[in-house]
């Protein structure tokens, strides 16, 4: 998470580490980092965060999930451990650890037309893939074989890879744009 925080602060954002439901109400967007999706799921339930995050998604709060975060934003996790849940919100099916073990991690350059040039340098670490994309989901990037690795549905953004590891800012900039729009919408409804 510290890489995300440093990158967002470098882009001028005020970063709040969200660990409790009341902290979620103080932000205009949430980054769900990589890690182990089943552990993040269990901890979110243990600390009372699952339902507030689901409610925030339903209310339109922007969220950006990288790797495990993408898994948690998916409506369907194809190979989760017994009892694993996601927050949902994105009409996608994901497969965890689709590229294999840690030793099969890799880096590549991706063409992401929505972000322009140059190509995005992407680091995949025990990464998921998106196996099904619903009608309302935009595919932002795929590998040369057609494997979907970056998606957006409304205010939800997800990547199989870790742009924060490489100092790639464009996905975070896109997320901040969504969060700024959301914050302005909230201000106008409370004015």
Residue frames as a rotation matrix with the C-alpha (Angstrom) as fourth column:
UNK 1
0.563 0.826 0.000 0.00
0.826 -0.563 0.000 0.00
0.000 0.000 -1.000 0.00
UNK 2
0.255 -0.506 -0.824 2.89
0.339 -0.751 0.566 2.38
-0.906 -0.424 -0.019 0.66
UNK 3
-0.757 -0.519 0.395 3.77
0.527 -0.129 0.840 2.44
-0.386 0.845 0.371 -3.05
UNK 4
-0.042 0.838 0.543 0.20
0.894 -0.211 0.395 3.51
0.446 0.502 -0.741 -3.89
UNK 5
0.686 0.321 -0.652 0.25
0.652 -0.670 0.355 6.15
-0.323 -0.669 -0.669 -1.15
UNK 6
-0.195 -0.855 -0.480 3.59
0.347 -0.518 0.782 7.57
-0.917 -0.014 0.398 -2.29
UNK 7
-0.743 -0.050 0.667 2.51
0.669 -0.057 0.741 7.65
0.002 0.997 0.076 -5.93
UNK 8
0.265 0.934 0.238 -0.82
0.875 -0.337 0.348 9.35
0.405 0.116 -0.907 -5.09
UNK 9
0.564 -0.141 -0.814 0.87
0.509 -0.716 0.477 11.90
-0.650 -0.683 -0.332 -2.82
UNK 10
-0.555 -0.832 0.009 3.35
0.447 -0.289 0.846 12.59
-0.701 0.474 0.533 -5.63
UNK 11
-0.541 0.470 0.698 0.34
0.728 -0.154 0.668 13.40
0.421 0.869 -0.259 -7.81
UNK 12
-0.812 0.126 0.570 -0.87
-0.255 -0.955 -0.153 15.91
0.525 -0.270 0.807 -5.21
UNK 13
0.186 0.937 -0.295 -3.56
-0.033 0.306 0.952 13.80
0.982 -0.167 0.088 -3.55
UNK 14
-0.257 -0.129 0.958 -4.23
-0.952 -0.134 -0.273 13.81
0.164 -0.982 -0.089 0.17
UNK 15
-0.255 0.069 -0.964 -3.95
-0.188 0.975 0.119 10.16
0.948 0.212 -0.236 1.20
UNK 16
0.002 0.331 0.944 -5.85
-0.999 0.036 -0.011 8.63
-0.038 -0.943 0.331 4.10
UNK 17
-0.850 -0.258 -0.459 -5.17
-0.277 0.961 -0.027 5.00
0.448 0.105 -0.888 5.02
UNK 18
0.030 0.978 0.205 -8.63
-0.916 -0.056 0.398 3.48
0.400 -0.200 0.894 5.45
UNK 19
-0.866 -0.340 -0.367 -8.93
-0.158 0.882 -0.444 0.76
0.475 -0.326 -0.818 8.06
UNK 20
-0.728 0.656 -0.198 -12.30
0.439 0.225 -0.870 1.49
-0.526 -0.721 -0.452 9.68
UNK 21
-0.050 0.809 0.586 -15.77
0.998 0.018 0.060 2.33
0.038 0.588 -0.808 8.33
UNK 22
0.688 0.341 -0.641 -15.67
0.442 -0.897 -0.003 5.93
-0.576 -0.281 -0.768 9.63
UNK 23
-0.276 -0.861 -0.426 -12.44
-0.051 -0.430 0.902 6.53
-0.960 0.271 0.075 7.68
UNK 24
-0.584 0.135 0.800 -14.11
0.776 0.382 0.502 5.32
-0.237 0.914 -0.328 4.48
UNK 25
0.478 0.877 0.048 -16.67
0.868 -0.464 -0.175 8.10
-0.131 0.125 -0.983 4.83
UNK 26
0.504 -0.364 -0.783 -13.86
0.071 -0.886 0.458 10.67
-0.861 -0.286 -0.421 4.82
UNK 27
-0.614 -0.789 0.004 -12.49
0.018 -0.009 1.000 9.83
-0.789 0.614 0.020 1.36
UNK 28
0.225 0.665 -0.712 -13.67
-0.745 -0.354 -0.566 10.36
-0.628 0.658 0.416 -2.22
UNK 29
0.556 -0.085 -0.827 -12.09
-0.624 0.615 -0.482 7.19
0.550 0.784 0.288 -3.56
UNK 30
0.561 -0.327 0.760 -10.44
-0.552 0.536 0.638 3.97
-0.616 -0.778 0.121 -2.41
UNK 31
0.031 -0.618 -0.785 -7.46
-0.849 0.398 -0.346 2.05
0.527 0.678 -0.513 -3.71
UNK 32
0.825 0.168 0.540 -7.61
-0.421 0.820 0.388 -1.67
-0.378 -0.547 0.747 -2.96
UNK 33
0.059 -0.944 -0.324 -4.02
-0.983 -0.111 0.145 -2.90
-0.173 0.310 -0.935 -3.22
UNK 34
0.143 -0.170 -0.975 -2.46
-0.431 0.876 -0.215 -6.19
0.891 0.451 0.052 -4.14
UNK 35
-0.476 -0.271 0.837 -1.79
-0.868 0.300 -0.396 -8.91
-0.144 -0.914 -0.378 -1.62
UNK 36
-0.974 0.218 -0.054 -3.79
0.211 0.971 0.115 -12.03
0.077 0.101 -0.992 -0.91
UNK 37
-0.533 0.821 0.202 -7.43
-0.451 -0.479 0.753 -11.53
0.715 0.310 0.626 -1.90
UNK 38
0.175 0.640 -0.748 -8.73
0.386 0.655 0.650 -14.17
0.906 -0.403 -0.132 0.51
UNK 39
-0.427 -0.396 -0.813 -6.92
0.902 -0.118 -0.416 -12.51
0.069 -0.911 0.407 3.44
UNK 40
-0.982 0.121 0.147 -8.16
-0.111 -0.991 0.069 -9.03
0.154 0.051 0.987 2.48
UNK 41
-0.188 0.968 -0.169 -11.68
-0.200 0.131 0.971 -10.48
0.962 0.216 0.169 2.26
UNK 42
0.111 0.205 -0.972 -11.44
0.785 0.582 0.212 -12.08
0.609 -0.787 -0.097 5.73
UNK 43
-0.719 -0.461 -0.520 -9.98
0.687 -0.586 -0.430 -8.93
-0.107 -0.667 0.738 7.29
UNK 44
-0.822 0.464 0.329 -12.64
-0.251 -0.815 0.523 -6.73
0.511 0.347 0.787 5.68
UNK 45
0.177 0.915 -0.362 -15.32
0.075 0.354 0.932 -8.84
0.981 -0.192 -0.006 7.33
UNK 46
-0.046 -0.291 -0.955 -13.48
0.930 0.336 -0.147 -9.06
0.364 -0.896 0.256 10.65
UNK 47
-0.798 -0.373 -0.474 -13.08
0.532 -0.805 -0.262 -5.26
-0.284 -0.461 0.841 10.87
UNK 48
0.058 0.963 -0.262 -16.59
0.590 -0.245 -0.770 -4.45
-0.805 -0.110 -0.582 9.62
UNK 49
-0.484 -0.348 -0.803 -15.43
-0.332 -0.776 0.537 -3.03
-0.810 0.526 0.259 6.29
UNK 50
-0.831 0.090 0.549 -17.11
0.482 0.608 0.630 -5.37
-0.277 0.789 -0.549 3.79
UNK 51
0.103 0.977 0.184 -20.61
0.978 -0.066 -0.197 -3.88
-0.180 0.200 -0.963 3.88
UNK 52
0.431 0.029 -0.902 -19.44
0.113 -0.993 0.022 -0.24
-0.895 -0.111 -0.431 4.03
UNK 53
-0.675 -0.692 -0.256 -17.23
-0.215 -0.147 0.965 -0.85
-0.706 0.706 -0.050 0.98
UNK 54
-0.638 0.520 0.568 -20.10
0.763 0.528 0.373 -2.53
-0.106 0.671 -0.734 -0.85
UNK 55
0.421 0.826 -0.375 -22.35
0.766 -0.545 -0.340 0.41
-0.486 -0.144 -0.862 0.04
UNK 56
0.032 -0.508 -0.861 -19.70
-0.172 -0.851 0.496 2.89
-0.985 0.132 -0.114 -1.17
UNK 57
-0.903 -0.311 0.296 -19.44
0.191 0.325 0.926 1.02
-0.384 0.893 -0.234 -4.49
UNK 58
-0.213 0.918 0.333 -23.22
0.974 0.225 0.004 1.10
-0.072 0.326 -0.943 -4.85
UNK 59
0.550 0.397 -0.734 -23.15
0.464 -0.877 -0.127 4.86
-0.694 -0.271 -0.667 -4.13
UNK 60
0.922 -0.160 0.352 -20.67
0.292 -0.306 -0.906 5.39
0.253 0.938 -0.236 -6.96
UNK 61
0.669 -0.741 -0.050 -17.46
-0.440 -0.449 0.778 5.91
-0.599 -0.499 -0.627 -4.97
UNK 62
0.595 -0.538 -0.597 -14.46
-0.600 0.198 -0.775 5.42
0.535 0.820 -0.205 -7.28
UNK 63
0.608 -0.481 0.631 -12.27
-0.341 0.559 0.756 2.46
-0.716 -0.675 0.176 -6.47
UNK 64
0.406 -0.595 -0.693 -9.08
-0.800 0.136 -0.585 1.23
0.442 0.792 -0.421 -8.07
UNK 65
0.748 -0.120 0.652 -8.06
-0.340 0.775 0.533 -2.37
-0.570 -0.620 0.539 -7.48
UNK 66
0.107 -0.778 -0.620 -4.66
-0.941 0.121 -0.316 -3.72
0.321 0.617 -0.719 -8.41
UNK 67
-0.703 -0.438 -0.560 -4.13
-0.357 0.899 -0.254 -7.49
0.614 0.021 -0.789 -8.57
UNK 68
-0.773 0.449 -0.449 -5.94
0.633 0.594 -0.496 -8.74
0.044 -0.667 -0.744 -5.42
UNK 69
-0.630 0.537 -0.560 -7.91
-0.129 -0.784 -0.607 -5.49
-0.766 -0.311 0.563 -5.48
UNK 70
-0.585 0.406 -0.702 -9.19
-0.784 -0.061 0.617 -6.37
0.208 0.912 0.354 -8.96
UNK 71
-0.759 0.295 -0.581 -10.29
0.274 0.953 0.127 -9.76
0.591 -0.063 -0.804 -7.64
UNK 72
-0.713 0.459 -0.530 -12.20
0.570 -0.061 -0.820 -8.06
-0.409 -0.886 -0.218 -4.82
UNK 73
-0.557 0.517 -0.650 -14.02
-0.534 -0.822 -0.196 -5.73
-0.636 0.238 0.734 -7.24
UNK 74
-0.847 0.201 -0.492 -15.17
-0.349 0.488 0.800 -8.62
0.401 0.849 -0.343 -9.45
UNK 75
0.130 0.955 0.266 -18.74
-0.982 0.086 0.170 -9.87
0.139 -0.283 0.949 -9.20
UNK 76
0.974 0.224 -0.024 -17.46
-0.223 0.973 0.059 -13.43
0.036 -0.052 0.998 -9.70
UNK 77
-0.074 -0.984 0.164 -14.23
-0.976 0.105 0.192 -15.06
-0.206 -0.146 -0.967 -8.48
UNK 78
0.437 0.336 -0.835 -13.91
-0.704 0.705 -0.085 -18.32
0.560 0.624 0.544 -10.39
UNK 79
0.256 -0.451 -0.855 -11.41
0.296 0.878 -0.375 -20.08
0.920 -0.157 0.358 -8.16
UNK 80
0.050 -0.175 0.983 -11.65
-0.776 -0.626 -0.072 -18.48
0.629 -0.760 -0.167 -4.74
UNK 81
-0.919 -0.327 -0.221 -10.95
-0.098 0.731 -0.676 -20.48
0.382 -0.599 -0.704 -1.63
UNK 82
-0.271 0.862 -0.430 -13.93
0.766 0.463 0.446 -21.97
0.583 -0.208 -0.785 0.22
UNK 83
0.313 0.557 -0.769 -16.05
0.912 -0.402 0.080 -19.16
-0.265 -0.727 -0.634 1.62
UNK 84
-0.726 -0.641 -0.251 -14.17
0.539 -0.756 0.373 -16.38
-0.428 0.135 0.893 -0.17
UNK 85
0.495 0.868 0.049 -16.28
0.769 -0.411 -0.490 -13.35
-0.406 0.280 -0.870 -1.04
UNK 86
-0.612 -0.603 0.512 -15.65
0.753 -0.643 0.143 -10.23
0.243 0.473 0.847 -3.07
UNK 87
-0.636 0.407 -0.656 -17.00
0.070 -0.816 -0.574 -6.70
-0.769 -0.411 0.490 -2.73
UNK 88
-0.048 0.591 0.805 -18.32
0.933 0.314 -0.174 -6.93
-0.355 0.743 -0.567 -6.27
UNK 89
0.240 0.235 -0.942 -19.43
0.002 -0.970 -0.242 -4.06
-0.971 0.056 -0.233 -8.43
UNK 90
-0.375 -0.411 -0.831 -17.69
-0.841 -0.226 0.491 -4.96
-0.389 0.884 -0.261 -11.69
UNK 91
0.705 0.693 0.154 -19.54
-0.512 0.646 -0.566 -7.25
-0.492 0.320 0.810 -14.08
UNK 92
0.101 -0.758 -0.645 -16.49
-0.846 0.275 -0.456 -9.46
0.523 0.592 -0.614 -14.60
UNK 93
1.000 -0.011 0.012 -15.32
0.004 0.879 0.477 -12.98
-0.016 -0.477 0.879 -13.80
UNK 94
0.308 -0.950 0.041 -11.71
-0.898 -0.305 -0.317 -13.24
0.314 0.060 -0.948 -12.59
UNK 95
0.829 -0.222 -0.513 -9.36
0.281 0.959 0.040 -16.15
0.483 -0.178 0.857 -12.05
UNK 96
0.823 -0.529 0.204 -6.84
-0.467 -0.429 0.773 -15.79
-0.322 -0.732 -0.600 -9.22
UNK 97
0.025 -0.950 0.311 -3.12
-0.454 0.266 0.850 -16.51
-0.891 -0.163 -0.425 -9.73
UNK 98
0.858 0.512 0.045 -3.84
-0.187 0.393 -0.901 -17.21
-0.479 0.764 0.432 -13.40
UNK 99
0.598 -0.701 -0.388 -0.21
-0.625 -0.105 -0.773 -16.99
0.501 0.705 -0.501 -14.44
UNK 100
0.387 -0.433 -0.814 1.03
0.396 0.875 -0.278 -19.40
0.833 -0.215 0.510 -11.79
UNK 101
0.557 -0.247 -0.793 3.28
0.826 0.068 0.560 -19.09
-0.085 -0.967 0.242 -8.79
UNK 102
0.728 -0.352 -0.588 5.55
-0.051 -0.884 0.465 -16.23
-0.684 -0.308 -0.662 -7.74
UNK 103
-0.279 -0.934 0.223 8.33
0.165 0.183 0.969 -17.66
-0.946 0.308 0.103 -9.95
UNK 104
-0.234 0.269 0.934 6.09
0.965 0.179 0.190 -17.13
-0.116 0.946 -0.302 -13.01
UNK 105
0.522 0.355 -0.776 5.82
0.349 -0.919 -0.185 -13.40
-0.778 -0.175 -0.604 -12.34
UNK 106
-0.214 -0.569 0.794 6.77
0.969 -0.020 0.247 -11.28
-0.125 0.822 0.556 -15.35
UNK 107
-0.113 0.118 -0.987 6.98
0.045 -0.991 -0.124 -7.80
-0.993 -0.058 0.107 -16.82
UNK 108
-0.307 0.042 0.951 5.79
0.939 0.177 0.296 -6.58
-0.156 0.983 -0.094 -20.20
UNK 109
-0.898 0.093 -0.430 4.80
-0.139 -0.987 0.077 -3.42
-0.418 0.129 0.899 -22.04
UNK 110
-0.291 0.900 0.325 1.08
0.824 0.408 -0.392 -2.95
-0.485 0.154 -0.861 -22.73
UNK 111
-0.859 0.204 0.469 -0.71
0.183 -0.734 0.654 -0.80
0.477 0.648 0.594 -25.25
UNK 112
-0.337 0.774 -0.536 -3.42
0.823 -0.034 -0.567 1.09
-0.457 -0.632 -0.626 -23.33
UNK 113
-0.418 0.148 0.896 -5.17
0.724 -0.542 0.427 3.35
0.549 0.827 0.120 -25.87
UNK 114
0.657 0.754 -0.008 -7.21
0.585 -0.502 0.636 5.11
0.476 -0.423 -0.771 -23.16
UNK 115
0.657 -0.488 -0.575 -3.95
0.414 -0.404 0.816 6.30
-0.630 -0.774 -0.064 -21.58
UNK 116
0.910 -0.289 -0.296 -2.15
-0.413 -0.602 -0.683 7.21
0.020 0.744 -0.668 -24.81
UNK 117
0.530 -0.813 -0.241 1.54
0.362 0.474 -0.802 6.80
0.767 0.338 0.546 -25.47
UNK 118
-0.481 -0.594 -0.645 3.98
-0.785 0.619 0.014 5.49
0.391 0.513 -0.764 -24.41
UNK 119
0.115 0.450 -0.886 3.14
-0.005 0.892 0.453 1.86
0.993 -0.048 0.104 -23.63
UNK 120
0.590 0.150 0.793 2.51
-0.778 -0.154 0.609 0.99
0.214 -0.977 0.026 -19.98
UNK 121
-0.498 -0.735 -0.460 5.26
-0.421 0.669 -0.612 -1.06
0.758 -0.111 -0.643 -18.36
UNK 122
0.485 0.816 0.314 3.34
-0.756 0.212 0.619 -3.68
0.438 -0.538 0.720 -16.36
UNK 123
-0.737 -0.673 0.062 4.57
-0.580 0.582 -0.570 -5.97
0.348 -0.456 -0.819 -13.57
UNK 124
0.400 0.855 -0.331 2.49
-0.590 0.516 0.620 -9.11
0.701 -0.052 0.711 -13.02
UNK 125
-0.753 -0.595 0.280 2.98
-0.578 0.397 -0.713 -10.84
0.314 -0.699 -0.643 -9.65
UNK 126
-0.879 0.472 0.065 0.80
0.404 0.812 -0.422 -13.95
-0.251 -0.345 -0.904 -9.11
UNK 127
-0.819 0.461 -0.343 -1.72
-0.499 -0.866 0.027 -11.98
-0.285 0.193 0.939 -11.12
UNK 128
-0.116 0.870 0.478 -5.38
0.257 0.491 -0.832 -12.64
-0.960 0.026 -0.280 -11.88
UNK 129
-0.995 -0.016 0.097 -6.94
0.098 -0.282 0.954 -12.46
0.012 0.959 0.282 -15.32
UNK 130
-0.292 0.941 -0.173 -10.38
-0.633 -0.325 -0.702 -11.33
-0.717 -0.095 0.691 -16.39
UNK 131
-0.856 -0.050 0.515 -12.08
0.230 0.855 0.465 -14.28
-0.464 0.516 -0.720 -18.08
UNK 132
-0.135 0.853 0.504 -15.46
0.969 0.008 0.246 -12.68
0.206 0.521 -0.828 -18.76
UNK 133
-0.958 -0.126 -0.259 -16.35
0.166 -0.976 -0.137 -9.05
-0.236 -0.175 0.956 -19.33
UNK 134
-0.101 0.995 -0.015 -19.94
0.770 0.069 -0.634 -7.84
-0.630 -0.076 -0.773 -19.01
UNK 135
0.255 0.328 0.910 -21.62
0.927 -0.350 -0.133 -5.43
0.275 0.877 -0.393 -21.41
UNK 136
0.958 0.210 0.194 -20.97
0.155 -0.952 0.263 -2.34
0.240 -0.222 -0.945 -19.27
UNK 137
0.567 -0.817 -0.107 -17.25
0.226 0.030 0.974 -2.99
-0.792 -0.576 0.201 -18.81
UNK 138
0.861 -0.389 -0.327 -14.56
-0.483 -0.427 -0.764 -1.30
0.158 0.816 -0.556 -20.90
UNK 139
0.676 -0.734 0.066 -11.44
0.702 0.668 0.248 -3.35
-0.226 -0.122 0.966 -21.61
UNK 140
0.852 -0.409 -0.325 -8.49
-0.387 -0.912 0.133 -0.97
-0.351 0.012 -0.936 -21.23
UNK 141
-0.084 -0.934 -0.348 -5.66
-0.996 0.080 0.027 -3.45
0.003 0.349 -0.937 -21.89
UNK 142
0.936 0.255 0.245 -5.07
-0.246 0.967 -0.068 -7.00
-0.254 0.003 0.967 -23.00
UNK 143
-0.088 -0.949 0.303 -2.00
-0.222 0.315 0.923 -9.13
-0.971 0.014 -0.239 -23.53
UNK 144
-0.593 -0.211 -0.777 -1.10
-0.775 -0.115 0.622 -10.02
-0.220 0.971 -0.095 -27.14
UNK 145
-0.965 0.232 -0.119 -3.04
0.187 0.934 0.305 -13.31
0.182 0.272 -0.945 -26.81
UNK 146
-0.273 0.918 0.290 -6.22
-0.056 -0.316 0.947 -11.39
0.960 0.242 0.138 -25.90
UNK 147
-0.141 0.172 -0.975 -6.08
0.918 0.391 -0.064 -12.03
0.370 -0.904 -0.213 -22.14
UNK 148
0.444 0.426 0.788 -7.82
0.148 -0.903 0.404 -9.09
0.884 -0.062 -0.464 -20.45
UNK 149
-0.169 -0.646 -0.744 -5.67
0.910 0.189 -0.370 -7.42
0.380 -0.739 0.556 -17.77
UNK 150
-0.923 -0.033 -0.382 -7.18
0.218 -0.864 -0.453 -3.92
-0.315 -0.502 0.805 -17.25
UNK 151
-0.327 0.905 0.272 -10.84
0.796 0.108 0.596 -2.93
0.510 0.411 -0.756 -17.07
UNK 152
-0.986 0.160 -0.056 -13.11
-0.099 -0.813 -0.574 -0.08
-0.137 -0.560 0.817 -16.09
UNK 153
-0.295 0.954 0.056 -16.81
0.782 0.208 0.587 -0.04
0.549 0.217 -0.807 -15.29
UNK 154
0.753 0.581 0.310 -18.07
0.356 -0.755 0.550 3.41
0.554 -0.304 -0.775 -14.43
UNK 155
0.612 -0.495 0.617 -16.13
-0.694 -0.710 0.119 4.59
0.380 -0.501 -0.778 -11.39
UNK 156
0.694 -0.377 0.614 -14.45
-0.211 0.708 0.674 1.22
-0.688 -0.597 0.412 -10.81
UNK 157
0.521 -0.662 -0.539 -11.01
-0.769 -0.090 -0.633 0.61
0.371 0.744 -0.556 -12.27
UNK 158
0.716 -0.272 0.643 -8.98
-0.292 0.720 0.629 -2.58
-0.634 -0.638 0.436 -12.07
UNK 159
0.336 -0.683 -0.648 -5.64
-0.842 0.090 -0.531 -3.92
0.421 0.725 -0.545 -13.25
UNK 160
0.933 -0.082 -0.351 -4.15
0.153 0.972 0.180 -7.40
0.326 -0.222 0.919 -12.98
UNK 161
0.089 -0.996 -0.002 -0.72
0.756 0.069 -0.651 -5.81
0.648 0.056 0.759 -12.68
UNK 162
0.469 -0.054 -0.882 0.98
0.795 -0.408 0.448 -3.32
-0.384 -0.911 -0.148 -10.35
UNK 163
0.514 -0.290 0.807 1.65
0.500 -0.663 -0.557 0.08
0.697 0.690 -0.195 -11.99
UNK 164
0.935 -0.122 0.332 2.68
-0.325 -0.665 0.672 1.48
0.139 -0.737 -0.662 -8.59
UNK 165
0.646 -0.733 0.214 5.73
0.429 0.579 0.693 -0.84
-0.632 -0.356 0.688 -8.57
UNK 166
-0.026 -0.651 0.758 7.07
0.999 0.014 0.046 0.74
-0.040 0.759 0.650 -11.75
UNK 167
-0.579 -0.168 -0.798 6.18
0.327 -0.944 -0.039 4.34
-0.747 -0.284 0.602 -10.94
UNK 168
-0.771 0.428 0.471 3.56
0.473 -0.111 0.874 4.32
0.426 0.897 -0.117 -13.73
UNK 169
-0.882 0.344 -0.323 1.14
0.065 -0.591 -0.804 7.11
-0.467 -0.730 0.499 -12.80
UNK 170
-0.839 0.514 -0.178 -1.49
-0.439 -0.447 0.779 7.15
0.321 0.732 0.601 -15.53
UNK 171
-0.286 0.773 -0.567 -3.91
0.479 0.628 0.614 4.63
0.830 -0.096 -0.549 -13.97
UNK 172
-0.361 0.093 -0.928 -3.70
0.905 -0.205 -0.372 6.50
-0.225 -0.974 -0.010 -10.66
UNK 173
-0.951 0.038 -0.308 -4.26
-0.103 -0.975 0.196 9.80
-0.293 0.218 0.931 -12.49
UNK 174
-0.591 0.782 -0.197 -7.36
-0.118 0.159 0.980 8.29
0.798 0.602 -0.002 -14.08
UNK 175
-0.159 0.484 -0.861 -8.54
0.870 0.481 0.110 7.14
0.468 -0.731 -0.497 -10.64
UNK 176
-0.668 -0.146 -0.729 -7.92
0.574 -0.725 -0.380 10.62
-0.473 -0.673 0.569 -9.16
UNK 177
-0.924 0.382 -0.038 -9.99
-0.301 -0.660 0.689 12.16
0.238 0.647 0.724 -11.95
UNK 178
-0.238 0.856 -0.458 -12.87
0.305 0.514 0.802 9.84
0.922 0.051 -0.383 -11.05
UNK 179
-0.225 0.085 -0.971 -12.47
0.973 0.074 -0.219 10.69
0.053 -0.994 -0.099 -7.34
UNK 180
-0.937 -0.144 -0.318 -12.45
0.171 -0.984 -0.059 14.43
-0.304 -0.109 0.946 -8.07
UNK 181
-0.658 0.752 -0.034 -15.67
-0.290 -0.212 0.933 14.14
0.695 0.624 0.357 -10.07
UNK 182
-0.069 0.609 -0.790 -17.25
0.661 0.621 0.421 12.08
0.747 -0.493 -0.446 -7.28
UNK 183
-0.546 -0.215 -0.810 -16.21
0.800 -0.419 -0.429 14.64
-0.247 -0.882 0.401 -4.64
UNK 184
-0.978 0.194 -0.073 -17.70
-0.207 -0.925 0.320 17.48
-0.006 0.328 0.945 -6.70
UNK 185
-0.356 0.890 -0.286 -20.94
-0.004 0.304 0.953 15.53
0.934 0.341 -0.104 -7.09
UNK 186
-0.128 0.262 -0.957 -21.12
0.928 0.371 -0.022 14.98
0.349 -0.891 -0.290 -3.33
UNK 187
-0.835 -0.245 -0.494 -20.49
0.429 -0.851 -0.303 18.70
-0.346 -0.465 0.815 -2.69
UNK 188
-0.852 0.523 0.019 -23.24
-0.367 -0.623 0.691 19.76
0.373 0.582 0.723 -5.08
UNK 189
-0.123 0.854 -0.505 -25.79
0.279 0.518 0.809 17.38
0.953 -0.042 -0.302 -3.52
UNK 190
-0.042 0.048 -0.998 -24.97
0.995 0.090 -0.037 18.62
0.088 -0.995 -0.051 0.00
UNK 191
-0.919 -0.381 0.105 -24.94
0.380 -0.925 -0.032 22.31
0.109 0.011 0.994 -0.94
